[in-house]
Amino acid sequence: MTAAAPTIAIRTHLDAFFAKIDPMRGRLIFAIDATASRQPTWDTAAGLTAQMFEAAADIGGLDVQLVYYRGQSECVTSRWLSNAKSLSRIMSSVICRAGETQIKRVLAHANKENQRKKIDALILVSDACEETPGDLYTEARKLGDVPVFLFQEGDDKRVGEIYSELAGITGGAVAKFDARAAQRLADLLKAVAAFAAGGAKALAAQNSEAARLLLTQLEK
């Protein structure tokens, strides 16, 4: 005898139950330039990690993978992390070292991770780009539907143009911040965390200047 299909009420109850034990969590790659004089900004970013998780907590939660590059060829990726303490603990142990940017490797890594399991967003925090722009644009096109959010420290015009192009290619956004303005960076990170966990609607709900700036670019 074939069992009867569950009623709408029962299905709704089951959906709610399974959502509690296995919620849809946002997946975010958090990439940071850890070269040379980046230590002050690195320390600031490490102190802001809790705010990213908090911004996503009421939406469905957030899993973050830290990626950083430094030295001559060192590009490190962490495991996927589901809480601020784990991320902060890893970041607090890192010392920045002189070297060139490795943005292409970050983009290639994000592409591989996205092929394994969907990534909702990639953040890159940096102040420089020492790579051939065309190579970065080619790599960015492979990301498909993964938006890249590039947060530029400083006002280097060439870097800004490259970052803007990368954001345009991936359907992401770009913003500048001053190393002395921690709240600006905090608002940008929280905005992307909300987006990764809940999409454009959650980003709009942030109702901050940073969120509005990013949302305006996403809507183009």
C-alpha positions as a printed Julia matrix, in Angstrom:
220×3 Matrix{Float64}:
  0.0    0.0     0.0
  1.41   3.41   -1.0
  1.69   5.97    1.78
 -0.37   9.1     1.35
  1.44  12.3     0.41
  1.91  14.69    3.33
 -0.59  17.51    3.61
  0.46  21.13    3.07
  0.46  21.7     6.84
  2.72  18.7     7.44
  5.08  19.71    4.62
  5.32  23.23    6.05
  6.15  21.83    9.47
  8.81  19.52    8.0
 10.35  22.35    5.97
 10.6   24.5     9.08
 12.11  21.63   11.05
 14.8   20.85    8.48
 15.57  24.55    8.05
 16.43  24.69   11.74
 18.78  21.73   11.69
 20.31  22.49    8.27
 19.85  26.19    7.47
 20.96  27.72    4.22
 24.21  29.43    5.15
 26.01  32.04    3.09
 29.49  31.15    1.83
 32.01  33.96    1.65
 35.7   34.02    0.73
 37.49  36.77    2.65
 40.77  37.58    0.88
 43.25  40.08    2.29
 46.55  41.45    1.06
 49.13  40.6     3.76
 52.16  42.15    2.12
 54.69  44.59    3.61
 53.04  47.53    5.41
 49.59  45.94    5.58
 49.83  44.95    9.26
 47.76  47.87   10.67
 44.9   47.17    8.25
 45.23  43.43    8.84
 44.9   43.94   12.59
 41.89  46.18   12.05
 40.19  43.64    9.81
 40.88  40.87   12.31
 39.08  42.89   14.96
 36.04  43.3    12.72
 35.42  39.64   11.9
 32.74  39.19   14.56
 30.63  41.89   12.92
 30.52  39.93    9.67
 29.1   36.87   11.39
 26.67  39.0    13.41
 25.37  40.66   10.24
 24.52  37.25    8.79
 23.31  35.51   11.96
 19.63  36.42   11.68
 19.53  35.72    7.95
 20.78  32.15    7.89
 24.36  32.22    9.04
 27.72  32.5     7.35
 30.68  30.27    6.53
 33.91  32.11    5.75
 37.16  30.99    4.21
 40.17  33.23    4.79
 42.65  33.68    1.95
 45.77  35.81    2.21
 48.94  36.34    0.22
 52.33  37.63    1.29
 56.03  37.17    0.61
 57.29  36.09   -2.8
 54.77  33.35   -3.56
 52.86  32.5    -0.39
 49.09  32.3    -0.82
 47.33  30.62    2.09
 43.75  29.4     2.45
 42.05  28.37    5.67
 39.39  25.74    6.13
 35.79  26.95    6.03
 34.96  28.63    9.34
 31.54  29.1    10.91
 32.33  31.46   13.79
 34.25  34.66   14.46
 36.54  33.21   17.13
 38.07  30.68   14.75
 38.64  33.3    12.06
 40.05  35.85   14.5
 42.37  33.26   16.03
 43.89  32.47   12.62
 44.24  36.12   11.67
 45.9   37.06   14.94
 48.76  34.66   14.2
 49.61  36.12   10.78
 52.48  38.58   10.28
 52.54  40.56    7.04
 55.6   40.15    4.81
 56.94  42.05    1.83
 55.95  40.74   -1.58
 53.82  41.38   -4.65
 50.08  41.0    -5.02
 48.62  37.62   -5.99
 45.09  38.59   -6.95
 45.06  36.2    -9.9
 45.68  33.27   -7.54
 42.83  34.45   -5.32
 40.44  34.59   -8.26
 41.54  31.16   -9.5
 41.07  29.69   -6.03
 37.59  31.19   -5.74
 36.68  29.64   -9.08
 37.78  26.18   -7.89
 35.88  26.52   -4.61
 32.77  27.67   -6.44
 32.91  24.61   -8.67
 32.97  22.4    -5.58
 30.13  24.23   -3.85
 28.4   27.52   -4.6
 30.09  30.65   -3.23
 27.92  33.69   -2.64
 30.62  36.37   -2.67
 34.34  37.09   -2.67
 35.82  40.02   -0.74
 39.28  41.38   -1.53
 40.85  43.98    0.77
 44.02  45.53   -0.64
 45.72  48.76   -1.65
 47.72  47.6    -4.66
 47.77  45.61   -7.88
 51.13  44.66   -9.38
 49.79  42.14  -11.88
 48.86  42.45  -15.54
 45.24  43.68  -15.63
 44.33  41.58  -18.66
 45.32  38.39  -16.85
 43.08  39.33  -13.92
 40.14  40.12  -16.19
 40.46  36.76  -17.93
 40.49  34.95  -14.58
 37.56  37.0   -13.3
 35.39  35.97  -16.26
 35.74  32.35  -15.17
 33.97  33.08  -11.88
 30.56  33.11  -13.5
 27.97  34.19  -10.94
 30.34  34.93   -8.04
 30.35  38.69   -7.37
 33.68  40.17   -6.25
 33.66  43.04   -3.75
 36.95  44.94   -3.86
 37.73  47.29   -0.99
 40.61  49.56   -1.86
 42.65  51.21    0.84
 43.96  54.54   -0.42
 43.47  56.51   -3.61
 45.76  54.96   -6.22
 43.96  55.77   -9.47
 45.34  52.84  -11.47
 44.39  50.37   -8.75
 40.92  51.88   -8.57
 40.41  51.45  -12.3
 41.51  47.81  -12.21
 39.29  47.05   -9.23
 36.32  48.76  -10.88
 36.77  46.63  -13.98
 36.96  43.43  -11.91
 33.79  44.41  -10.06
 32.05  45.12  -13.35
 33.07  41.81  -14.9
 31.83  39.78  -11.94
 28.72  41.78  -11.11
 30.23  42.92   -7.83
 31.15  46.31   -6.43
 34.11  48.43   -5.4
 34.62  50.89   -2.55
 37.48  52.83   -1.0
 38.32  53.19    2.65
 40.91  54.94    4.8
 43.02  52.78    7.1
 42.17  55.17    9.94
 38.42  54.77    9.43
 37.72  51.34   10.91
 33.96  51.89   10.92
 33.92  52.37    7.16
 35.6   49.01    6.62
 33.35  47.43    9.24
 30.23  48.62    7.43
 31.53  47.33    4.1
 32.32  43.9     5.53
 28.94  43.67    7.28
 27.17  44.65    4.08
 28.78  41.88    2.04
 28.23  39.34    4.8
 24.53  40.19    4.77
 24.49  39.91    0.98
 26.2   36.51    1.07
 23.68  35.2     3.58
 20.51  36.77    2.2
 21.08  38.41   -1.16
 20.25  41.94   -2.26
 17.21  42.14    0.02
 19.36  41.5     3.1
 21.94  43.99    1.85
 19.27  46.67    1.51
 18.08  45.93    5.04
 21.5   46.94    6.38
 20.44  50.53    5.72
 23.98  51.91    5.95
 25.82  54.23    3.59
 28.17  51.38    2.7
 25.28  49.03    1.93
 23.59  51.62   -0.27
 26.85  52.22   -2.16
 27.28  48.53   -2.92
 23.61  47.99   -3.72
 23.65  50.85   -6.24
 26.48  49.14   -8.12
 24.85  45.7    -7.95
 21.66  47.09   -9.5
 23.43  48.41  -12.6
